[in-house]
């Protein structure tokens, strides 16, 4: 009313669906330019004031917008994401070429569209490249190295025989490797190991590379929420200042339906025959029930560190027991020729890796703290008038643990030192395209973050959806993981946003913040970085687009289901 009386412009008042919130729009015409200012009034307190005239009121926040600029920024921010999907999924361009083109376009948009300074742009690229090298690329390299050593020592044949002795049923083998073993790797190490190693073993068992990559990606979803000893949820709790036990329990509840559906999808993709449907349903209900029950109890009473570990171990036990109990008479009668020491020797690499990961995990805080504070590399980069710190603790680095476990295990299996280094060098040459892809993708996501593109997209979605926001909350988490390749990074980017929006629309911040990490787990299925890892495991570089296209429907269904769950119980 004050503004209207001064003749500064037309004022429009509109009640927002959320109770107690009123949005005032003040439109000022200046020649051909229409400028729009707004402020929110929540329970008679002004939270954001328009920019034309300072009102004699208490101001909580200040922002002035040009409508054309807002829309243009949103369009420009979306272009890198759409371009990457179009190049990979529809033009079937290889991951390295798609990522290079998308990175160049992102840098141009940041410079010309978002007026991002050149020095900030270059430092953002360097920061992204460093994050790509460690931990991601080092872990990918060492995960594939471990597999190649098993091929060199011919111990992979023993592992294949052992899986066949558990069950000759292909669907049980896939579920055991991707959901059980892959889930355990994700729970312990994360950062791509749960995709690379199961996919590589599946290929060695005779499964098609593209199929192996796809099922490994789909399986590496639910467990990601509590991956790397619960890191994503622990980071989310820190970012939002919320109780980690409540957050962890909410994450499990929001993932509950998917704990049954994902095992069923894996079984169905492996064996889609109608006569196998009852078996697939029963086994998915069995595994899903064990996963849900164990993970909820662990999350509710122990925290974020243990749900995925306990759930995966119990799932492995249930799947193995089911395979043994349902084996045919011929299978039961067939005696394994493998001796205990042979099996132990064949698994020595993965057992050593698992032992080292557990030993250096937060489960042993004293030892971990000591190791983390020695042999540390620190690099500081000036970006956006602040300092971005890049730190690597080499003694607890998952890639280093993979290398040590593989090298020692390889020696135990009879390989010579020079042979192991030869295998490592051949692995580096095998992954040269993956190096380009991952460096470009992580640099792209870093530039989108520091230039403000990601926040523009997320904020636009939050404003556009209004009271329906809980339905779309997982989409924002999914977007974060699709761009960055990390559930943890998605929580750092959007955790606070989710908690703040929850307060405005009268939804529990714990529930809505949990929705971010749940959506992020769905984004892992189609994250270009995860796809690059999967193609590397099967030596299928260049087929990233084919895998992305096949994985998109599952990711969309995943995020839709989580959105409905979050909305209904919000």
C-alpha positions as CSV (number, residue, x, y, z in Angstrom):
1,X,0.0,0.0,0.0
2,X,2.9,2.3,0.8
3,X,4.4,1.7,-2.6
4,X,1.2,2.2,-4.5
5,X,0.5,5.5,-2.7
6,X,3.9,6.7,-3.8
7,X,3.1,5.8,-7.4
8,X,6.1,3.6,-7.8
9,X,4.3,0.8,-9.4
10,X,1.5,-1.7,-9.4
11,X,1.4,-4.0,-6.4
12,X,0.0,-7.5,-6.7
13,X,-0.8,-9.6,-3.7
14,X,-1.2,-13.4,-3.9
15,X,-1.7,-15.9,-1.2
16,X,0.7,-18.9,-1.5
17,X,-0.8,-22.4,-0.8
18,X,1.5,-22.8,2.2
19,X,-0.3,-21.5,5.3
20,X,0.7,-18.1,6.6
21,X,2.8,-17.1,3.7
22,X,1.9,-14.1,1.4
23,X,3.9,-13.1,-1.6
24,X,3.8,-9.5,-2.8
25,X,4.9,-8.6,-6.3
26,X,5.9,-5.0,-7.1
27,X,6.2,-4.3,-10.8
28,X,7.9,-1.2,-12.0
29,X,7.9,-0.2,-15.7
30,X,11.0,1.7,-16.9
31,X,10.8,2.3,-20.7
32,X,10.9,-1.1,-22.3
33,X,12.2,-2.9,-19.2
34,X,9.9,-4.6,-16.7
35,X,11.6,-5.0,-13.4
36,X,10.1,-7.2,-10.7
37,X,10.8,-7.1,-7.0
38,X,9.2,-9.3,-4.3
39,X,9.1,-9.9,-0.6
40,X,7.7,-12.8,1.5
41,X,5.6,-12.0,4.5
42,X,5.5,-14.9,6.9
43,X,3.4,-14.4,10.0
44,X,3.7,-10.6,9.5
45,X,7.5,-10.7,9.4
46,X,9.2,-9.6,6.2
47,X,11.9,-12.0,5.0
48,X,12.9,-10.4,1.7
49,X,12.3,-6.8,0.6
50,X,11.9,-5.4,-2.9
51,X,14.7,-3.3,-4.3
52,X,13.1,0.0,-5.4
53,X,12.3,1.8,-2.2
54,X,13.5,1.0,1.3
55,X,10.5,0.5,3.5
56,X,10.6,1.6,7.1
57,X,10.4,-2.1,8.3
58,X,12.8,-4.6,9.7
59,X,14.6,-6.3,6.8
60,X,15.7,-9.9,7.0
61,X,17.0,-10.3,3.5
62,X,17.3,-8.2,0.3
63,X,17.3,-9.2,-3.3
64,X,16.4,-7.5,-6.6
65,X,15.7,-9.4,-9.8
66,X,15.4,-8.6,-13.5
67,X,12.8,-11.1,-14.8
68,X,14.6,-11.5,-18.2
69,X,17.9,-12.2,-16.4
70,X,16.3,-14.8,-14.1
71,X,14.8,-16.7,-16.9
72,X,17.9,-16.5,-19.1
73,X,20.1,-17.7,-16.2
74,X,17.8,-20.7,-15.7
75,X,18.0,-21.6,-19.4
76,X,21.7,-21.2,-19.5
77,X,22.2,-23.2,-16.3
78,X,20.2,-26.2,-17.7
79,X,22.1,-26.3,-21.0
80,X,25.2,-28.3,-19.8
81,X,23.0,-31.0,-18.3
82,X,20.8,-31.3,-21.3
83,X,23.7,-31.2,-23.7
84,X,25.5,-34.0,-21.9
85,X,22.4,-36.2,-21.9
86,X,21.6,-35.5,-25.6
87,X,25.2,-36.2,-26.8
88,X,25.6,-39.4,-24.8
89,X,22.0,-40.9,-25.0
90,X,20.7,-39.7,-28.4
91,X,23.8,-39.0,-30.5
92,X,25.6,-42.0,-28.9
93,X,28.8,-40.0,-28.6
94,X,31.5,-41.6,-26.5
95,X,31.9,-40.4,-22.9
96,X,35.2,-38.7,-23.5
97,X,34.0,-36.6,-26.5
98,X,30.7,-35.8,-24.9
99,X,32.4,-34.6,-21.7
100,X,35.0,-32.5,-23.5
101,X,32.3,-30.7,-25.5
102,X,30.0,-30.2,-22.5
103,X,32.9,-28.9,-20.4
104,X,33.8,-26.3,-23.1
105,X,30.2,-25.2,-23.4
106,X,29.9,-24.9,-19.6
107,X,33.0,-22.8,-19.4
108,X,31.7,-20.4,-22.1
109,X,28.3,-20.2,-20.4
110,X,30.0,-19.5,-17.0
111,X,32.1,-16.7,-18.6
112,X,29.6,-15.0,-20.9
113,X,26.3,-15.9,-19.2
114,X,27.2,-15.8,-15.5
115,X,30.1,-13.3,-15.8
116,X,32.3,-15.7,-14.0
117,X,35.9,-14.2,-13.8
118,X,38.6,-16.0,-15.8
119,X,40.8,-16.7,-12.8
120,X,37.9,-18.2,-10.9
121,X,37.0,-20.2,-14.0
122,X,40.5,-21.6,-14.3
123,X,40.9,-22.4,-10.6
124,X,37.5,-24.1,-10.6
125,X,38.6,-26.3,-13.5
126,X,41.8,-27.1,-11.6
127,X,39.9,-27.8,-8.4
128,X,37.6,-30.2,-10.3
129,X,40.5,-31.9,-12.0
130,X,42.2,-32.5,-8.6
131,X,39.0,-33.9,-7.2
132,X,38.7,-36.2,-10.3
133,X,42.2,-37.6,-9.9
134,X,41.8,-38.2,-6.2
135,X,39.8,-40.0,-5.0
136,X,37.8,-41.0,-8.1
137,X,40.3,-41.9,-10.8
138,X,42.8,-43.5,-8.4
139,X,40.1,-45.7,-7.0
140,X,38.8,-46.6,-10.5
141,X,42.4,-47.5,-11.6
142,X,43.1,-49.6,-8.5
143,X,39.7,-51.4,-8.7
144,X,40.3,-52.4,-12.3
145,X,44.0,-53.2,-11.4
146,X,42.8,-55.7,-8.7
147,X,40.6,-57.4,-11.3
148,X,43.4,-57.6,-13.9
149,X,45.7,-59.1,-11.4
150,X,43.2,-61.9,-10.8
151,X,43.1,-62.5,-14.5
152,X,46.9,-62.5,-14.6
153,X,47.2,-65.0,-11.7
154,X,44.3,-67.0,-13.2
155,X,42.6,-66.9,-9.7
156,X,39.4,-65.5,-11.3
157,X,38.7,-69.0,-12.6
158,X,38.5,-70.2,-9.0
159,X,36.2,-67.4,-8.0
160,X,34.0,-68.2,-11.0
161,X,33.9,-71.9,-9.9
162,X,32.9,-70.9,-6.4
163,X,30.0,-68.7,-7.6
164,X,28.8,-71.6,-9.7
165,X,29.1,-74.0,-6.7
166,X,26.8,-71.6,-4.7
167,X,24.2,-71.7,-7.5
168,X,24.1,-72.2,-11.2
169,X,21.1,-69.9,-11.3
170,X,22.3,-66.8,-13.1
171,X,19.8,-64.5,-11.3
172,X,21.1,-65.6,-7.9
173,X,24.7,-65.0,-9.1
174,X,23.8,-61.4,-10.3
175,X,21.9,-60.6,-7.1
176,X,24.7,-61.9,-4.9
177,X,27.4,-60.0,-6.8
178,X,25.6,-56.7,-7.3
179,X,23.3,-56.3,-4.3
180,X,25.2,-58.3,-1.8
181,X,28.9,-58.0,-2.6
182,X,28.5,-54.7,-4.4
183,X,26.5,-53.3,-1.4
184,X,29.3,-54.3,1.0
185,X,31.9,-52.7,-1.2
186,X,29.8,-49.5,-1.3
187,X,29.3,-49.6,2.4
188,X,33.0,-49.9,3.1
189,X,34.7,-47.9,0.4
190,X,32.3,-46.3,-2.0
191,X,33.6,-44.0,-4.8
192,X,33.0,-46.4,-7.7
193,X,34.4,-49.7,-6.2
194,X,30.8,-51.1,-6.0
195,X,30.3,-50.6,-9.7
196,X,33.7,-51.5,-11.1
197,X,34.4,-54.8,-9.2
198,X,31.0,-56.5,-9.5
199,X,30.7,-55.5,-13.2
200,X,34.2,-56.9,-13.9
201,X,33.4,-60.2,-12.2
202,X,30.1,-60.5,-14.0
203,X,31.8,-60.1,-17.4
204,X,34.3,-62.8,-16.4
205,X,31.3,-65.1,-15.5
206,X,30.1,-64.8,-19.1
207,X,27.5,-62.0,-18.8
208,X,27.4,-59.4,-21.5
209,X,29.4,-56.2,-20.7
210,X,26.5,-53.8,-21.2
211,X,24.2,-56.0,-19.1
212,X,26.9,-56.2,-16.4
213,X,27.3,-52.5,-16.4
214,X,23.6,-51.8,-16.2
215,X,22.7,-54.1,-13.3
216,X,25.8,-52.9,-11.4
217,X,24.6,-49.3,-11.8
218,X,21.0,-50.2,-10.7
219,X,22.2,-52.1,-7.7
220,X,24.6,-49.3,-6.7
221,X,21.7,-47.1,-5.6
222,X,20.1,-47.9,-2.3
223,X,23.5,-48.7,-0.6
224,X,24.9,-45.4,-1.6
225,X,22.9,-43.5,1.0
226,X,25.2,-45.1,3.7
227,X,28.2,-45.6,1.5
228,X,31.8,-45.2,2.6
229,X,30.8,-45.9,6.3
230,X,27.9,-43.5,6.2
231,X,29.7,-40.5,4.8
232,X,26.7,-39.0,2.8
233,X,24.3,-38.9,5.8
234,X,27.1,-37.8,8.2
235,X,27.9,-34.9,5.9
236,X,24.1,-34.1,5.6
237,X,23.7,-34.0,9.3
238,X,26.7,-31.6,9.6
239,X,25.4,-29.3,6.9
240,X,21.9,-29.1,8.3
241,X,22.7,-29.3,12.0
242,X,20.1,-32.1,12.3
243,X,20.2,-35.3,14.4
244,X,22.1,-38.0,12.6
245,X,20.0,-40.8,14.1
246,X,16.7,-39.3,13.0
247,X,18.1,-38.5,9.5
248,X,19.4,-42.1,9.1
249,X,16.1,-43.6,10.1
250,X,14.2,-41.3,7.7
251,X,16.5,-42.3,4.9
252,X,15.8,-46.0,5.5
253,X,12.0,-45.4,5.6
254,X,12.1,-43.4,2.4
255,X,14.1,-46.2,0.7
256,X,11.9,-49.0,2.1
257,X,9.9,-49.7,-1.0
258,X,13.0,-49.7,-3.2
259,X,14.7,-52.2,-0.9
260,X,12.2,-54.7,-2.3
261,X,11.9,-53.3,-5.9
262,X,15.6,-53.1,-6.7
263,X,16.4,-56.8,-6.0
264,X,13.3,-57.7,-8.0
265,X,14.4,-55.6,-11.0
266,X,17.9,-57.3,-10.8
267,X,16.3,-60.7,-10.8
268,X,13.8,-59.9,-13.5
269,X,16.5,-58.4,-15.8
270,X,18.6,-61.6,-15.4
271,X,15.7,-64.0,-15.8
272,X,12.4,-62.6,-17.2
273,X,10.7,-65.9,-17.9
274,X,7.1,-66.1,-16.6
275,X,7.8,-69.3,-14.7
276,X,10.6,-67.6,-12.8
277,X,8.3,-64.8,-11.6
278,X,7.2,-66.5,-8.3
279,X,10.8,-67.3,-7.4
280,X,11.9,-63.7,-8.2
281,X,9.1,-62.2,-6.1
282,X,9.8,-64.5,-3.1
283,X,13.6,-63.9,-3.2
284,X,13.2,-60.1,-3.5
285,X,10.7,-60.0,-0.6
286,X,13.1,-62.1,1.4
287,X,16.2,-60.0,0.7
288,X,14.3,-56.8,0.9
289,X,12.8,-57.7,4.2
290,X,16.2,-58.5,5.7
291,X,17.7,-55.3,4.3
292,X,14.9,-53.1,5.5
293,X,14.7,-54.6,9.0
294,X,18.4,-54.7,9.7
295,X,19.1,-51.3,8.2
296,X,16.3,-49.5,10.1
297,X,17.4,-51.0,13.5
298,X,21.0,-50.0,12.7
299,X,20.1,-46.5,11.6
300,X,17.7,-45.8,14.4
301,X,19.9,-47.0,17.2
302,X,23.5,-47.0,15.9
303,X,23.7,-44.2,13.3
304,X,24.8,-43.8,9.7
305,X,28.0,-45.8,9.8
306,X,26.6,-49.3,10.0
307,X,23.2,-49.8,8.1
308,X,24.7,-50.6,4.7
309,X,27.4,-52.8,6.2
310,X,25.0,-54.9,8.3
311,X,22.3,-55.0,5.6
312,X,24.8,-56.2,2.9
313,X,26.3,-58.9,5.1
314,X,22.9,-60.3,6.0
315,X,21.8,-60.1,2.4
316,X,24.8,-62.1,1.3
317,X,24.0,-64.8,4.0
318,X,20.4,-65.0,2.9
319,X,21.2,-65.2,-0.8
320,X,23.8,-67.9,-0.4
321,X,21.5,-69.9,1.9
322,X,18.7,-69.6,-0.6
323,X,20.9,-70.7,-3.4
324,X,22.0,-73.7,-1.5
325,X,18.5,-74.7,-0.3
326,X,16.9,-74.4,-3.7
327,X,19.7,-76.1,-5.6
328,X,18.7,-79.1,-7.7
329,X,19.6,-82.6,-6.7
330,X,22.3,-82.7,-9.3
331,X,23.9,-79.5,-8.0
332,X,23.7,-80.8,-4.4
333,X,25.2,-84.1,-5.4
334,X,28.0,-82.4,-7.3
335,X,31.0,-82.0,-4.9
336,X,33.3,-79.0,-5.3
337,X,36.9,-79.9,-6.2
338,X,38.1,-76.7,-4.6
339,X,40.1,-76.8,-1.4
340,X,39.8,-74.3,1.4
341,X,43.3,-72.9,0.9
342,X,42.7,-72.5,-2.9
343,X,39.5,-70.5,-2.3
344,X,41.3,-68.4,0.4
345,X,44.2,-67.7,-2.0
346,X,41.8,-66.7,-4.8
347,X,40.0,-64.3,-2.6
348,X,43.1,-63.0,-0.9
349,X,43.1,-59.7,-2.8
350,X,39.5,-58.8,-2.0
351,X,39.8,-60.1,1.6
352,X,42.9,-57.9,2.1
353,X,41.2,-54.9,0.6
354,X,38.2,-55.4,2.9
355,X,40.4,-55.9,5.9
356,X,42.3,-52.6,5.2
357,X,39.1,-50.7,4.6
358,X,37.6,-51.9,7.9
359,X,40.8,-51.3,9.8
360,X,41.1,-47.6,8.6
361,X,37.4,-46.9,8.9
362,X,35.6,-44.8,11.5
363,X,34.9,-48.1,13.3
364,X,38.4,-47.6,14.7
365,X,38.5,-43.8,15.4
366,X,41.9,-43.7,17.2
367,X,43.8,-45.4,14.4
368,X,42.0,-43.5,11.7
369,X,42.7,-40.2,13.3
370,X,46.4,-41.0,13.6
371,X,46.6,-42.1,9.9
372,X,44.6,-39.2,8.7
373,X,47.0,-36.7,10.2
374,X,50.1,-38.2,8.5
375,X,51.1,-38.1,4.9
376,X,48.6,-35.4,4.0
377,X,48.6,-33.3,0.9
378,X,46.9,-29.9,1.1
379,X,46.3,-27.5,-1.7
380,X,44.4,-24.2,-1.4
381,X,42.8,-22.5,-4.4
382,X,41.3,-18.9,-4.5
383,X,37.7,-19.1,-5.9
384,X,34.9,-16.6,-5.5
385,X,36.9,-14.5,-3.0
386,X,37.3,-17.4,-0.7
387,X,39.7,-20.3,-0.3
388,X,38.8,-23.8,-1.5
389,X,40.8,-26.4,0.3
390,X,41.7,-29.7,-1.3
391,X,43.0,-32.3,1.1
392,X,44.2,-35.9,0.6
393,X,45.0,-38.2,3.5
394,X,47.0,-40.9,1.7
395,X,47.1,-43.5,4.5
396,X,43.3,-43.7,4.6
397,X,42.8,-43.2,0.9
398,X,40.6,-45.9,-0.6
399,X,42.7,-46.0,-3.7
400,X,45.9,-46.6,-1.8
401,X,44.2,-49.3,0.3
402,X,43.1,-51.0,-3.0
403,X,46.6,-50.8,-4.3
404,X,48.2,-52.3,-1.2
405,X,45.6,-55.1,-0.9
406,X,46.0,-55.9,-4.6
407,X,49.8,-55.8,-4.6
408,X,50.2,-57.9,-1.5
409,X,47.4,-60.3,-2.7
410,X,49.0,-60.6,-6.1
411,X,52.3,-61.6,-4.5
412,X,50.5,-64.2,-2.4
413,X,48.9,-65.6,-5.5
414,X,52.4,-66.1,-7.1
415,X,52.8,-63.0,-9.3
416,X,56.2,-61.3,-9.5
417,X,56.8,-57.7,-8.6
418,X,57.6,-56.6,-12.2
419,X,54.6,-58.5,-13.5
420,X,52.3,-56.6,-11.1
421,X,53.7,-53.2,-12.3
422,X,53.3,-54.4,-15.9
423,X,49.6,-55.1,-15.2
424,X,49.3,-51.7,-13.5
425,X,50.7,-49.9,-16.6
426,X,48.5,-51.8,-19.0
427,X,45.5,-50.9,-16.8
428,X,46.5,-47.2,-17.1
429,X,46.6,-47.5,-20.9
430,X,43.2,-49.3,-20.8
431,X,41.6,-46.4,-18.9
432,X,43.0,-43.4,-20.8
433,X,39.6,-42.5,-22.2
434,X,38.0,-42.8,-18.7
435,X,40.6,-40.4,-17.3
436,X,39.5,-37.8,-19.9
437,X,35.8,-38.4,-19.2
438,X,36.0,-38.2,-15.4
439,X,38.3,-35.2,-15.3
440,X,36.0,-33.3,-17.7
441,X,32.8,-34.3,-15.8
442,X,34.0,-33.4,-12.3
443,X,35.5,-30.1,-13.6
444,X,32.1,-29.4,-15.3
445,X,30.2,-30.0,-12.1
446,X,32.7,-27.8,-10.1
447,X,32.3,-24.9,-12.5
448,X,28.5,-25.2,-12.4
449,X,28.7,-25.1,-8.7
450,X,31.1,-22.2,-8.2
451,X,29.5,-20.1,-11.0
452,X,26.1,-20.5,-9.4
453,X,24.4,-22.6,-12.1
454,X,23.4,-25.5,-9.8
455,X,21.8,-23.2,-7.2
456,X,19.8,-21.5,-10.0
457,X,18.3,-24.8,-11.1
458,X,17.5,-26.0,-7.6
459,X,16.1,-22.7,-6.5
460,X,13.9,-22.4,-9.6
461,X,12.5,-25.9,-8.9
462,X,11.8,-25.1,-5.3
463,X,10.0,-21.8,-6.2
464,X,8.0,-23.4,-9.0
465,X,6.6,-26.3,-7.1
466,X,5.2,-24.5,-4.1
467,X,3.3,-26.8,-1.7
468,X,4.1,-29.8,-4.0
469,X,7.8,-29.3,-3.3
470,X,8.1,-32.6,-1.2
471,X,7.1,-34.5,-4.4
472,X,10.1,-32.9,-6.2
473,X,12.6,-32.8,-3.3
474,X,14.3,-36.1,-4.4
475,X,14.7,-34.6,-7.9
476,X,17.0,-32.0,-6.5
477,X,19.1,-34.7,-4.8
478,X,19.1,-36.7,-8.0
479,X,20.3,-33.6,-10.0
480,X,23.2,-33.1,-7.6
481,X,24.4,-36.7,-8.0
482,X,23.9,-36.7,-11.8
483,X,26.1,-33.6,-12.1
484,X,28.7,-34.4,-9.4
485,X,28.6,-38.2,-9.4
486,X,28.5,-38.2,-5.6
487,X,25.7,-38.5,-3.0
488,X,28.0,-36.7,-0.5
489,X,28.5,-33.8,-2.9
490,X,24.8,-33.6,-3.6
491,X,24.1,-33.3,0.2
492,X,26.8,-30.5,0.5
493,X,25.2,-28.6,-2.4
494,X,21.5,-29.0,-1.5
495,X,21.2,-30.2,2.1
496,X,20.8,-26.7,3.5
497,X,18.3,-25.7,0.7
498,X,16.1,-28.7,1.6
499,X,16.1,-27.9,5.3
500,X,15.3,-24.2,4.7
501,X,12.5,-24.9,2.3
502,X,11.0,-27.4,4.8
503,X,10.8,-24.6,7.4
504,X,8.8,-22.4,5.0
505,X,6.3,-25.0,3.9
506,X,5.8,-26.5,7.4
507,X,7.4,-29.9,6.7
508,X,9.9,-31.6,9.0
509,X,13.5,-30.6,8.0
510,X,14.6,-34.1,9.0
511,X,12.2,-35.6,6.5
512,X,12.9,-33.3,3.6
513,X,16.7,-33.3,4.1
514,X,16.6,-37.1,4.1
515,X,14.8,-36.8,0.8
516,X,17.9,-35.2,-0.7
517,X,20.2,-38.1,0.0
518,X,17.4,-40.6,-1.1
519,X,17.0,-38.8,-4.5
520,X,20.8,-38.7,-4.8
521,X,20.9,-42.5,-4.6
522,X,18.7,-42.6,-7.7
523,X,21.0,-40.2,-9.5
524,X,23.9,-42.6,-9.1
525,X,22.2,-44.9,-11.6
526,X,22.6,-42.4,-14.4
527,X,25.6,-40.4,-13.2
528,X,28.0,-40.1,-16.2
529,X,30.9,-40.7,-13.8
530,X,29.4,-44.0,-12.6
531,X,28.7,-45.0,-16.2
532,X,32.3,-44.2,-17.1
533,X,33.4,-46.5,-14.3
534,X,31.0,-49.3,-15.4
535,X,32.2,-49.1,-19.0
536,X,35.8,-49.2,-17.9
537,X,35.1,-52.4,-15.9
538,X,33.9,-54.2,-19.0
539,X,36.4,-52.5,-21.4
540,X,33.4,-51.0,-23.2
541,X,34.6,-47.3,-23.4
542,X,32.5,-45.6,-26.1
543,X,29.2,-47.3,-25.1
544,X,28.4,-44.8,-22.3
545,X,25.4,-43.5,-24.3
546,X,23.9,-46.9,-24.8
547,X,24.2,-47.6,-21.1
548,X,22.8,-44.2,-20.1
549,X,19.8,-44.7,-22.4
550,X,19.0,-48.1,-20.9
551,X,19.4,-46.8,-17.3
552,X,17.3,-43.6,-17.6
553,X,13.9,-45.4,-17.2
554,X,15.0,-47.1,-14.0
555,X,16.4,-43.8,-12.5
556,X,13.2,-41.9,-13.4
557,X,11.0,-44.6,-11.8
558,X,13.3,-44.7,-8.8
559,X,13.0,-40.9,-8.2
560,X,9.3,-40.9,-8.9
561,X,8.7,-43.6,-6.2
562,X,10.8,-41.8,-3.7
563,X,9.0,-38.5,-4.5
564,X,5.6,-40.0,-3.9
565,X,6.7,-41.6,-0.6
566,X,8.3,-38.3,0.6
567,X,5.1,-36.3,-0.4
568,X,2.6,-38.7,1.1
569,X,4.3,-38.9,4.5
570,X,5.5,-35.2,4.6
